[in-house]
């Protein structure tokens, strides 16, 4: 499905709203909002590398559920 989205969105701006953070890895930029406020933005790698990143905390929490299954 994500390959199809990438193919159709080539050269276009796409807004992807998701709770599955794995689908955001190739997005540039990733924008993290909380209660309508911009918390942070950047690439997947830069957000994971940022100390105190809300995105990184959510990523780690979600990744932990996959490794337990």
Secondary structure, 3 states (H helix, E strand, C coil): CHHHHHHHHCCCCCCCCCCCHHHHCCCCCEEEEECCEEEEEECHHHHHHCCCCHHHHHHHHHHHHHHCC
